[in-house]
């Protein structure tokens, strides 16, 4: 590698570092759970860091959920199903780990948005959405801090599930 190429790469790395430093910490942590190779799964050590951050900073849990929904929507639109599954898995782990957080009701709303986007995608691999919905419903029944779903939410979920899988009972 000649000196010009090395200098260009070094400058590019410095610019990327500056961008990373400007990016919010919760976004960096969420981005770090995704592997570089699309065939790999969730990076569990980075997921543990994200969980620790969410527990330590409960006020950020809602923003973490919003960003996960944003990433999942983008990946769903680009048919990156492995990364969609990683987002669902991350939401589930956060939902289980942060069960006593004061921000849990807002986070559960983001989880519901994620399930809704998965169901509306009409993707044949709907088991991801069903798993996510199952996890959310289990958390709602087991956590006293979560408000009960409104009748409208339950009707919407039931309608979407029935329209995507008529044989499924809710």
N, C-alpha and C positions, 0 to 999 in steps of 0.2 A: 504494500500500500504506500503510495507516494504521500508526500507531506501535504499536498493540496487536498487530496481526498480525506486524509486524517483530520485536517483543519475543518473541512466542511462537516464531517460527521460529529466532531467535537462541538461545533457551533449548534448543530441540530439537537444534540443531546442537552446542551445548556438551555435552549429554547423550550424543550420538552420539560425539563426540570422546573423552569420558571412557570410554565403553565400548570404543572402539578401543584406547585406551592400556592398558586392563586386559587386553585380549586378547593372547595370546602372539604373538610376532613371526612365528613360522613360520605361524601361522594367518592373520595379516594378509597375509603374502606369498602364501599359497595363494589367499586370497580375491581378491587383486588381479589374478590371472591371468584371472579370469572377467570378460567384458565386461558393461557395463550393459544394452546391447541384446542380446537373445537371438539375433539374426541374425548378430552378429559372431562371429569366432573367438577363439582364444586371444590374449591380449595379450602379444606376444613380448618387449617390453621388460621387463615385469614378470616374465615367465618367466625371463629372464636374471638378474634380481635373485634369484629363488628358487633358481636353480641355483648362483649365487655363494654364497648363504647356506648351501645344503646342502653345498657343497664346503668352505666355511670352517668350518662346524660339523657335522662328520660324525655327531656324536652325536644330532643332531636329524633325521637322514634318516629314521629309523624313524617318528618322530612325524609327519613330513611325509607319509609314505606312509599312515599310519593316518588322518590327517585327509582326505587325498584320497579314500580308500576310503569314509569317512563321507559326504563331500560327494557322491561319485558314487552311493552307495546312495540317498541322499535324492533326488537328481535323477532317478535311475532310477525310483523309486517315484512320482514326480510326472510322469513321462514327459517330462522335459526332455532330449531326446536330444542337442541341441546341447551342452549343458553336460556330459553324460556323455562325449561325444566329446572335449571339452576336457580332462576329467580323465584319460582314457586317453592322450591326446597328452602331457599333462604328465608322467604316470608314465613314458612311453616316453623322453621327453627327459631326465628325471632318471636313469633307468636307464642311458642312454648316457653321460651326463656324469659320473656318480659311480661309474664302473666300478672305481675303485681305493679306494673308501671301505671302512673296516672294518665299517660298518653295512649293507653291501650285502646280505648274506644275509637279514637281517631285513626289509629293504626289498623284496627279491624275494618274500618271503612275503606282504607286503601287495599286491604286484602280482598274485600268484596269487589272493589273496582277491578282488581286483577282477575278474579274469577269471572266477572261479567265480560271482560275483554276476551278471555279464553273461550267462553261459551259463544260469544258473538262471532268469533273467527270462523266458525263452521269447519274447523280442522278435524280430519278423521281421527286424529290422535287425542280424543277428548278425555282419555283417562287422566291426563294431567289436570284438567279442570275439575274433574270429579274428585280426585285426591285432594286438591286444594280446598274445594268446598267442604269435603268431609272434615278436614282438619279445622276449618273455621267453625263449623257447626259444633264439633267436639269442644273447642275452646269456649264457645258461647255457653254451652251447657255446664262446663266445669268451672268457669271463672265468674265469681260474683261481681267483679268490677266491670264486666262487660254488660252493657244494657241489652235487653232482649231485642232481637231483630224486630223491626216494625213489620206490620202485616204487608206493606208494599214491598219490602225487601224480599220477604219469603215468597210472595206471589211472583215477583220478577224472577227469582232463582228457579222456582218450580216451572214457570213458563219456558224459560230458556233451556232447562234440562229436558223438558218434554219435547220441545221443538227440535233439539239436537239428537235426542235418543228416545224415540217414542216407547220403547220397551222398558225404559228405566222407571222405577217407582221412587217417588220422593217421600 
